[in-house]
Amino acid sequence: MDENTKKEIQSATLERLMEHLKERKDVQNIDLMNLAGFCRNCLSRWYREEAEKKGIEISDPDARNHIYGMPYPEWKEKYQK
């Protein structure tokens, strides 16, 4: 498999994970952290950090919005238990 194809597959896989987490709002971040060692906030931080490596600055709120599919305070109010 060439490197470009590998990156396309990894990107599509991440998109599926993000969509899955957006649909599964019942799954709390603390549950993810306890079971998997990462949560939506981790994903948003990793997203921001990888963008920074490419010279692209993304704020924490914008990165979280990308992962959560809405502003974090809104998600937290609606879905965090």
C-alpha angles and dihedrals in degrees: 000000000000121000095250092053090047091053092047091052092047091049092050090048092053090049090053091049091050092048090048091052091047089055094044098061087151089071106089123216091237089057091051091047093049094047104032106018094240138069140187090282090055090052091051091049091049089049091052093045093050090049089052089055086059092049093256117131116213122175121233092247092051092048091049091048088055093052099037096040090230138043110300095234089055093049091046092051094046103038115014113103 
